[in-house]
Amino acid sequence: MYRKRQAQNLAEKRFVGCAGLTITDLMRVTIATQACLLLLNRDAGYFPFLREVLV
């Protein structure tokens, strides 16, 4: 379940670097993983209304 949510976050969310920041693949995976940690042991979805992640 954890890896499924992580994959959904990576596939469905757009990661945007602010102030000229370039988003790397490592940053995307780290952010998606941290977001999934917020949902552990919860029945909640995987942030279905969130479209972009501003970094």
PDB file as gemmi writes it, atoms N, CA and C in Angstrom:
CRYST1    1.000    1.000    1.000  90.00  90.00  90.00 P 1                      
ATOM      1  N   MET A   1       0.825  -1.195   0.000  1.00  0.00           N  
ATOM      2  CA  MET A   1       0.000   0.000   0.000  1.00  0.00           C  
ATOM      3  C   MET A   1       0.869   1.259   0.000  1.00  0.00           C  
ATOM      4  N   TYR A   2       1.942   1.236   0.792  1.00  0.00           N  
ATOM      5  CA  TYR A   2       2.829   2.397   0.897  1.00  0.00           C  
ATOM      6  C   TYR A   2       3.461   2.718  -0.451  1.00  0.00           C  
ATOM      7  N   ARG A   3       4.005   1.701  -1.106  1.00  0.00           N  
ATOM      8  CA  ARG A   3       4.657   1.920  -2.407  1.00  0.00           C  
ATOM      9  C   ARG A   3       3.642   2.344  -3.473  1.00  0.00           C  
ATOM     10  N   LYS A   4       2.428   1.848  -3.359  1.00  0.00           N  
ATOM     11  CA  LYS A   4       1.380   2.240  -4.304  1.00  0.00           C  
ATOM     12  C   LYS A   4       1.083   3.731  -4.170  1.00  0.00           C  
ATOM     13  N   ARG A   5       0.949   4.202  -2.945  1.00  0.00           N  
ATOM     14  CA  ARG A   5       0.684   5.623  -2.724  1.00  0.00           C  
ATOM     15  C   ARG A   5       1.862   6.481  -3.176  1.00  0.00           C  
ATOM     16  N   GLN A   6       3.062   5.995  -2.922  1.00  0.00           N  
ATOM     17  CA  GLN A   6       4.244   6.735  -3.357  1.00  0.00           C  
ATOM     18  C   GLN A   6       4.258   6.849  -4.886  1.00  0.00           C  
ATOM     19  N   ALA A   7       3.975   5.759  -5.559  1.00  0.00           N  
ATOM     20  CA  ALA A   7       3.951   5.763  -7.024  1.00  0.00           C  
ATOM     21  C   ALA A   7       2.851   6.688  -7.545  1.00  0.00           C  
ATOM     22  N   GLN A   8       1.703   6.712  -6.874  1.00  0.00           N  
ATOM     23  CA  GLN A   8       0.618   7.603  -7.283  1.00  0.00           C  
ATOM     24  C   GLN A   8       1.035   9.059  -7.133  1.00  0.00           C  
ATOM     25  N   ASN A   9       1.684   9.377  -6.026  1.00  0.00           N  
ATOM     26  CA  ASN A   9       2.146  10.749  -5.824  1.00  0.00           C  
ATOM     27  C   ASN A   9       3.119  11.163  -6.916  1.00  0.00           C  
ATOM     28  N   LEU A  10       4.032  10.286  -7.261  1.00  0.00           N  
ATOM     29  CA  LEU A  10       5.018  10.611  -8.288  1.00  0.00           C  
ATOM     30  C   LEU A  10       4.378  10.748  -9.662  1.00  0.00           C  
ATOM     31  N   ALA A  11       3.429   9.890  -9.964  1.00  0.00           N  
ATOM     32  CA  ALA A  11       2.824   9.887 -11.294  1.00  0.00           C  
ATOM     33  C   ALA A  11       1.810  11.011 -11.494  1.00  0.00           C  
ATOM     34  N   GLU A  12       1.090  11.364 -10.447  1.00  0.00           N  
ATOM     35  CA  GLU A  12      -0.043  12.274 -10.605  1.00  0.00           C  
ATOM     36  C   GLU A  12       0.222  13.708 -10.178  1.00  0.00           C  
ATOM     37  N   LYS A  13       1.310  13.952  -9.497  1.00  0.00           N  
ATOM     38  CA  LYS A  13       1.590  15.299  -9.003  1.00  0.00           C  
ATOM     39  C   LYS A  13       2.714  15.937  -9.810  1.00  0.00           C  
ATOM     40  N   ARG A  14       2.589  17.224 -10.008  1.00  0.00           N  
ATOM     41  CA  ARG A  14       3.633  17.984 -10.685  1.00  0.00           C  
ATOM     42  C   ARG A  14       4.466  18.673  -9.610  1.00  0.00           C  
ATOM     43  N   PHE A  15       5.764  18.493  -9.645  1.00  0.00           N  
ATOM     44  CA  PHE A  15       6.675  19.086  -8.680  1.00  0.00           C  
ATOM     45  C   PHE A  15       7.304  20.324  -9.314  1.00  0.00           C  
ATOM     46  N   VAL A  16       7.121  21.478  -8.666  1.00  0.00           N  
ATOM     47  CA  VAL A  16       7.563  22.752  -9.223  1.00  0.00           C  
ATOM     48  C   VAL A  16       8.585  23.386  -8.287  1.00  0.00           C  
ATOM     49  N   GLY A  17       9.737  23.720  -8.825  1.00  0.00           N  
ATOM     50  CA  GLY A  17      10.761  24.410  -8.047  1.00  0.00           C  
ATOM     51  C   GLY A  17      10.505  25.908  -8.054  1.00  0.00           C  
ATOM     52  N   CYS A  18      10.507  26.521  -6.890  1.00  0.00           N  
ATOM     53  CA  CYS A  18      10.291  27.961  -6.773  1.00  0.00           C  
ATOM     54  C   CYS A  18      11.639  28.680  -6.731  1.00  0.00           C  
ATOM     55  N   ALA A  19      11.632  29.932  -7.124  1.00  0.00           N  
ATOM     56  CA  ALA A  19      12.826  30.786  -7.087  1.00  0.00           C  
ATOM     57  C   ALA A  19      13.993  30.172  -7.847  1.00  0.00           C  
ATOM     58  N   GLY A  20      13.693  29.518  -8.960  1.00  0.00           N  
ATOM     59  CA  GLY A  20      14.749  28.971  -9.805  1.00  0.00           C  
ATOM     60  C   GLY A  20      15.283  27.615  -9.396  1.00  0.00           C  
ATOM     61  N   LEU A  21      14.678  26.998  -8.395  1.00  0.00           N  
ATOM     62  CA  LEU A  21      15.129  25.683  -7.938  1.00  0.00           C  
ATOM     63  C   LEU A  21      14.824  24.628  -8.991  1.00  0.00           C  
ATOM     64  N   THR A  22      15.810  23.820  -9.306  1.00  0.00           N  
ATOM     65  CA  THR A  22      15.624  22.705 -10.227  1.00  0.00           C  
ATOM     66  C   THR A  22      15.307  21.455  -9.420  1.00  0.00           C  
ATOM     67  N   ILE A  23      14.189  20.831  -9.711  1.00  0.00           N  
ATOM     68  CA  ILE A  23      13.761  19.638  -8.988  1.00  0.00           C  
ATOM     69  C   ILE A  23      14.424  18.415  -9.616  1.00  0.00           C  
ATOM     70  N   THR A  24      15.140  17.660  -8.806  1.00  0.00           N  
ATOM     71  CA  THR A  24      15.787  16.435  -9.275  1.00  0.00           C  
ATOM     72  C   THR A  24      14.882  15.241  -8.992  1.00  0.00           C  
ATOM     73  N   ASP A  25      15.205  14.114  -9.599  1.00  0.00           N  
ATOM     74  CA  ASP A  25      14.435  12.896  -9.339  1.00  0.00           C  
ATOM     75  C   ASP A  25      14.523  12.498  -7.870  1.00  0.00           C  
ATOM     76  N   LEU A  26      15.695  12.666  -7.268  1.00  0.00           N  
ATOM     77  CA  LEU A  26      15.858  12.340  -5.850  1.00  0.00           C  
ATOM     78  C   LEU A  26      14.947  13.213  -4.991  1.00  0.00           C  
ATOM     79  N   MET A  27      14.840  14.475  -5.325  1.00  0.00           N  
ATOM     80  CA  MET A  27      13.954  15.369  -4.573  1.00  0.00           C  
ATOM     81  C   MET A  27      12.499  14.932  -4.715  1.00  0.00           C  
ATOM     82  N   ARG A  28      12.086  14.575  -5.925  1.00  0.00           N  
ATOM     83  CA  ARG A  28      10.709  14.129  -6.163  1.00  0.00           C  
ATOM     84  C   ARG A  28      10.386  12.890  -5.331  1.00  0.00           C  
ATOM     85  N   VAL A  29      11.293  11.913  -5.341  1.00  0.00           N  
ATOM     86  CA  VAL A  29      11.068  10.672  -4.588  1.00  0.00           C  
ATOM     87  C   VAL A  29      11.026  10.959  -3.094  1.00  0.00           C  
ATOM     88  N   THR A  30      11.929  11.800  -2.611  1.00  0.00           N  
ATOM     89  CA  THR A  30      11.969  12.130  -1.184  1.00  0.00           C  
ATOM     90  C   THR A  30      10.685  12.820  -0.746  1.00  0.00           C  
ATOM     91  N   ILE A  31      10.222  13.779  -1.521  1.00  0.00           N  
ATOM     92  CA  ILE A  31       8.996  14.507  -1.181  1.00  0.00           C  
ATOM     93  C   ILE A  31       7.784  13.582  -1.228  1.00  0.00           C  
ATOM     94  N   ALA A  32       7.693  12.747  -2.248  1.00  0.00           N  
ATOM     95  CA  ALA A  32       6.570  11.806  -2.357  1.00  0.00           C  
ATOM     96  C   ALA A  32       6.568  10.826  -1.189  1.00  0.00           C  
ATOM     97  N   THR A  33       7.749  10.379  -0.789  1.00  0.00           N  
ATOM     98  CA  THR A  33       7.856   9.449   0.337  1.00  0.00           C  
ATOM     99  C   THR A  33       7.414  10.113   1.631  1.00  0.00           C  
ATOM    100  N   GLN A  34       7.858  11.342   1.866  1.00  0.00           N  
ATOM    101  CA  GLN A  34       7.461  12.060   3.078  1.00  0.00           C  
ATOM    102  C   GLN A  34       5.951  12.297   3.106  1.00  0.00           C  
ATOM    103  N   ALA A  35       5.372  12.594   1.965  1.00  0.00           N  
ATOM    104  CA  ALA A  35       3.919  12.789   1.902  1.00  0.00           C  
ATOM    105  C   ALA A  35       3.183  11.501   2.264  1.00  0.00           C  
ATOM    106  N   CYS A  36       3.709  10.371   1.827  1.00  0.00           N  
ATOM    107  CA  CYS A  36       3.082   9.082   2.146  1.00  0.00           C  
ATOM    108  C   CYS A  36       3.157   8.775   3.634  1.00  0.00           C  
ATOM    109  N   LEU A  37       4.220   9.215   4.284  1.00  0.00           N  
ATOM    110  CA  LEU A  37       4.344   8.979   5.724  1.00  0.00           C  
ATOM    111  C   LEU A  37       3.203   9.640   6.495  1.00  0.00           C  
ATOM    112  N   LEU A  38       2.711  10.761   5.991  1.00  0.00           N  
ATOM    113  CA  LEU A  38       1.593  11.446   6.648  1.00  0.00           C  
ATOM    114  C   LEU A  38       0.315  10.612   6.630  1.00  0.00           C  
ATOM    115  N   LEU A  39       0.236   9.667   5.699  1.00  0.00           N  
ATOM    116  CA  LEU A  39      -0.988   8.884   5.519  1.00  0.00           C  
ATOM    117  C   LEU A  39      -0.909   7.470   6.081  1.00  0.00           C  
ATOM    118  N   LEU A  40       0.212   7.114   6.672  1.00  0.00           N  
ATOM    119  CA  LEU A  40       0.336   5.760   7.222  1.00  0.00           C  
ATOM    120  C   LEU A  40      -0.732   5.506   8.281  1.00  0.00           C  
ATOM    121  N   ASN A  41      -1.296   4.320   8.269  1.00  0.00           N  
ATOM    122  CA  ASN A  41      -2.309   3.886   9.235  1.00  0.00           C  
ATOM    123  C   ASN A  41      -3.573   4.740   9.204  1.00  0.00           C  
ATOM    124  N   ARG A  42      -3.858   5.336   8.069  1.00  0.00           N  
ATOM    125  CA  ARG A  42      -5.082   6.121   7.899  1.00  0.00           C  
ATOM    126  C   ARG A  42      -5.842   5.588   6.700  1.00  0.00           C  
ATOM    127  N   ASP A  43      -7.133   5.762   6.726  1.00  0.00           N  
ATOM    128  CA  ASP A  43      -7.963   5.334   5.609  1.00  0.00           C  
ATOM    129  C   ASP A  43      -8.080   6.422   4.545  1.00  0.00           C  
ATOM    130  N   ALA A  44      -7.479   7.570   4.826  1.00  0.00           N  
ATOM    131  CA  ALA A  44      -7.589   8.705   3.904  1.00  0.00           C  
ATOM    132  C   ALA A  44      -6.958   8.377   2.562  1.00  0.00           C  
ATOM    133  N   GLY A  45      -7.323   9.164   1.580  1.00  0.00           N  
ATOM    134  CA  GLY A  45      -6.773   8.991   0.241  1.00  0.00           C  
ATOM    135  C   GLY A  45      -5.335   9.442   0.158  1.00  0.00           C  
ATOM    136  N   TYR A  46      -4.922   9.732  -1.021  1.00  0.00           N  
ATOM    137  CA  TYR A  46      -3.533  10.107  -1.257  1.00  0.00           C  
ATOM    138  C   TYR A  46      -3.449  11.535  -1.787  1.00  0.00           C  
ATOM    139  N   PHE A  47      -4.134  12.464  -1.174  1.00  0.00           N  
ATOM    140  CA  PHE A  47      -4.187  13.859  -1.589  1.00  0.00           C  
ATOM    141  C   PHE A  47      -4.763  13.979  -3.002  1.00  0.00           C  
ATOM    142  N   PRO A  48      -5.973  13.499  -3.231  1.00  0.00           N  
ATOM    143  CA  PRO A  48      -6.519  13.451  -4.586  1.00  0.00           C  
ATOM    144  C   PRO A  48      -6.741  14.821  -5.230  1.00  0.00           C  
ATOM    145  N   PHE A  49      -6.914  15.867  -4.440  1.00  0.00           N  
ATOM    146  CA  PHE A  49      -7.179  17.185  -5.008  1.00  0.00           C  
ATOM    147  C   PHE A  49      -5.909  18.004  -5.214  1.00  0.00           C  
ATOM    148  N   LEU A  50      -4.803  17.505  -4.745  1.00  0.00           N  
ATOM    149  CA  LEU A  50      -3.525  18.195  -4.902  1.00  0.00           C  
ATOM    150  C   LEU A  50      -2.964  17.905  -6.286  1.00  0.00           C  
ATOM    151  N   ARG A  51      -2.683  18.936  -7.042  1.00  0.00           N  
ATOM    152  CA  ARG A  51      -2.169  18.762  -8.404  1.00  0.00           C  
ATOM    153  C   ARG A  51      -0.689  19.106  -8.516  1.00  0.00           C  
ATOM    154  N   GLU A  52      -0.241  20.111  -7.750  1.00  0.00           N  
ATOM    155  CA  GLU A  52       1.149  20.553  -7.813  1.00  0.00           C  
ATOM    156  C   GLU A  52       1.750  20.612  -6.423  1.00  0.00           C  
ATOM    157  N   VAL A  53       3.040  20.345  -6.358  1.00  0.00           N  
ATOM    158  CA  VAL A  53       3.800  20.466  -5.119  1.00  0.00           C  
ATOM    159  C   VAL A  53       4.843  21.546  -5.361  1.00  0.00           C  
ATOM    160  N   LEU A  54       4.728  22.650  -4.636  1.00  0.00           N  
ATOM    161  CA  LEU A  54       5.677  23.749  -4.777  1.00  0.00           C  
ATOM    162  C   LEU A  54       6.808  23.560  -3.781  1.00  0.00           C  
ATOM    163  N   VAL A  55       8.026  23.623  -4.284  1.00  0.00           N  
ATOM    164  CA  VAL A  55       9.202  23.405  -3.433  1.00  0.00           C  
ATOM    165  C   VAL A  55      10.052  24.657  -3.464  1.00  0.00           C  
TER     166      VAL A  55                                                      
END                                                                             
